[in-house]
């Protein structure tokens, strides 16, 4: 009897597999798995293999050499200067606790600061009416505009204790503070990252806040909950999913960030700015051209990957262990907003104006750098000029970097659409074995630091594919395309997946009942219904590929004629800031901002989503 049941069960499985695995499904499955295994799983395994091998044996030697070294971990400060007043200058550099612990401290502090700012802004924008609210909804997102490396350079220049503009205004013009501020090093990195990443937490939290059923808060108020108690017992628990999503993305972005460390090194050459993991891994690629990447560097990349992946899994577990379901969604009624007293409205507007002026300093400063002689003139620019913006089409090297990035990003988008759409369709519409694994593999790039993936790419492809077009030492161009497409793949899969969820299966069933096969049904019925989501995912992928930092400044530097925009900017800011050529990097950042603004406009027009460009 058991044998008959087993045979019957096997027959059912076989029939289901034959039904599900038609030609299109087989092709999509092959595309999805082969792409993720070759360009994600195997490079990471290669990095693990390098990190765990010591003298031909499997060992934790390299990890122990990192964890036991005070150069990487030190509970007691081994250097740095913080809150130190000297000759009328308040020094805010941060304290050195070792390379690895510095990175963790920065990431945790940035995440905490962004959560506080993000929740406050979400509550103000989601619960209160005040003059200029619609304008603030737009300008609060300005810090998301890409200004890699130059943003940190601008902050370093603004807070330069000798001729920094902010110090001049606060100390000499307004006399608000009695000292000049010297913000640099680890503390400067924390400030730069906080200004850049708070909109991620803000937008995720606001989206969750706007979806809360207003009747829940109304019932709590009827039972006597008001103000802080209402927020603590009802509102805050319900916005945890959005807050957690924004927080974990901020934490990961902070750990892998290279823009701020390189920017501060270029602005002031403070050695503390080099004391973070991302900069150490970036610096190790100089070894790649001569003797390869050391196992210790691979172990460092594995440790960062372990921290980000564990954090990502822990946050998802914490959010999923609770239920946030509501009988009704808040969108059925008007949002719970109220108009406070006039004095409170004034206070809100003043607070937002100050925050925006401070948070948008990097973007404003980048435009000023690109259109004036501010890089060499001192406190204020002395003249306007289009010289640096003209280099975008007159300078051969700049044109080459721009063209390279356009080609890389364009090809990456094609791969993202092909792979992302295939995976999204399999996960959303097909009942095949291993669907959950495919979904996980396509989502996990969100939690993988770009510097770790770059290490894996170099180790794997320079060994297994030595002498081919996939060998980064011969030509990194194809690998950059693959790295861009894998790193930004979740944007496409999530966007297309959201569109597929809105396509009722009865439409496909009706088409197939009328004689169309699955391929015809997909291209004639499903594809037209999700084309807007595909375009939106493609736009997101293109924008973030153009401004990709981690893979670009590591793999991109292995061949001079293949460098993308962000590598070119990094070298200008890192090595030539003192000559004023940093303004060329600023001009390239203006180009990146223009691309992002254009993408936002197109995306908003296609899907009518005001925050669709975030991708988070």
Order of alpha helices (4+ residues) and beta strands (2+ residues): alpha-alpha-alpha-beta-beta-alpha-beta-beta-alpha-beta-alpha-alpha-beta-alpha-alpha-alpha-alpha-alpha-alpha-alpha-beta-alpha-alpha-alpha-alpha-alpha-alpha-alpha-alpha-alpha-alpha-alpha-alpha-alpha-alpha-alpha
